[in-house]
Amino acid sequence: MPRVELVALIGAVALVATTHPASAQQAVMREADIVDLRVGQRVLVDDGSCPAGQIKQVIGARLSQNGVVRTQSCVQRLAKK
């Protein structure tokens, strides 16, 4: 396989892996249940704060002097298989 095609394939796989929301994550019931969040880690929180069909996602966004800064957003809830 030529190098350019290999790089494109790796990029496509990385893109799919990072954009697929919450594929194999467990959800916690309260954000307070999240301990030792690492930078880049994503945790789902099923606390009812998001609209129907969505779930809260907490991400360790960056490191500060006080620890890991968290960001929160509502993401599409995946159907259970």
N, C-alpha and C positions, 0 to 999 in steps of 0.2 A: 504494500500500500504506500503510495507516495506520501511524503512528509506533510504536505499541505492538507491532504484529506484526513490524515491521522489527527492533526491538530484541530481541524474542524469537527471531527467526530468526538474527540475528547471535550471540546467546548460545548457541543450540543448536549452531551451526557451530563456535564456539570450544570448546565442551565436547567435541564429538566429536574435534576436532583435538588437544586436549590429553590425552584419555584413551585414544586409540588407541596401544597400546604399540609403539614401535620400527618404525613403518611403512616408512620408507625409509632406515634407518640402516645403515651398515657396521659390522661387528664387528671389534674388534682382538683379538689373541690373549692379550695381557698387559695388566694395568692400567698397568704401567710405560710402555707404548707411548702412553699418553694424555699429550700435552704441551699446554700453554696452554689448559687447560679454563676455559671462561668460565661465569659465573653463569647458570644456567638451561639450559646445554648438557647434553645427554644422550648418553652413549656406551655402546654395548654391548661387553661383554668376554666372549669365548668361551673362558674358562680352565678350564672343567669344575668350577667350585666350586659350581654350583647343581644342584638335582635334575634328573632327566631331563625334557625338555620345557620347561625354563626356561633363561634366560640372565641373567648379571649385568648390571645397568644402573647406571652411575655417573653421578651428577648433580652439577653444580656448584651447591651449595646456597646458599652465601652468601659474602660477602667478609669476610675477617678481616685482621688486621695481618700475618699470615704468608702471605696469598694466598687462593685460593679453597678453601673447605671442601667436601669431597666427601662424598656419601652414596651408599651402595650398597644395592641390593636385587635380589632375583631376580624376573624378570618372565616372563610366558608367551612362549615362542618362537613366532614366526609361521611358518606353513608357507610354504615357498618356492614361488613360482609358476613 
